[in-house]
């Protein structure tokens, strides 16, 4: 790809897309719907390979525009909103309107030039939404079970039990739909089987990782850890050495790895040895668990990259 000479910032909201083009300084607004996205593509298409578009990952409202731009061959980077807020503060731009936000995004594109990563295809986006819905249903089931534990009236208990039964039925249906999606993609099905060879990784975790972390196996260990938000950042200044903390990344991946890490600490000799070494060195319980999650992800990444099951990857 040729070096970008035109930089586009798009401030995304539910109903509109505010666009700012640099270096020309042009600014306009289109509707955040299919017709608006088509009009945006037609206006930007003449810029071709010289354009870099940046927008924030705002809820799900960015997806239609990002997919339309990527489908037209325009480079589009979807970035963490916190990065842009920090950039705006550093620039002294504290005022906030949709038009100003679009300008800040264009400046961010021009000066930072964030990397452009492949967007998930439509099928994977549907699977990700199903996975998110499954998490919501599980949360509702936990809440209903907690209510059942304190309810005393027979009619109330019966109603709660009926709700729990309904939620379990819906969870089963969603699991079936997600499994059907995996079975329709032979590569992902083989990867799911590969991931489950690691002691501590079950079917649900394998599905979640494949859907929410499609880059698994294509990046280095450091890159995959940072992408998931499991790479600790240094906080040092002069002679002072601050505590390392994880930051950013994909919360869904971390949530998917937490319970498997607890299981692996009990049953996987490599992860158990790492946990014990860190705890004995004085690390906090949760710090040790986070390190185990990162180690697991690095190993899983190496397994997918080499197409080797866990028994052949213990020294990854």
Secondary structure, 3 states (H helix, E strand, C coil): CCCCCEEEEEEECCCEEEEEEECCCEEEEEECCHHHHHHHHHHHHCCHHHEEEEEECCCCCCHHHHHHHHHCCCEEEEECHHHHHHHHHHCCCCCCCHHHHHHHHHHHHHHHCCCCCCCCCHHHHHHHHHHHHHHHHHHHHHHHHHHHHHCCCHHHHHHHHHHHHHHHHHHHHHHHHHHHHHHCCHHHHHHHHHHCCCCCCCHHHHHHHHHHCCCCCCCCHHHHHHHCCCCCECCEECCEECCCECCCCCHHHHHHHHHHHHHHHHHCHHHHHHHHHHHHCCCCHHHHHHHHHHHHHHHHHHHHHHCCCHHHCCCC
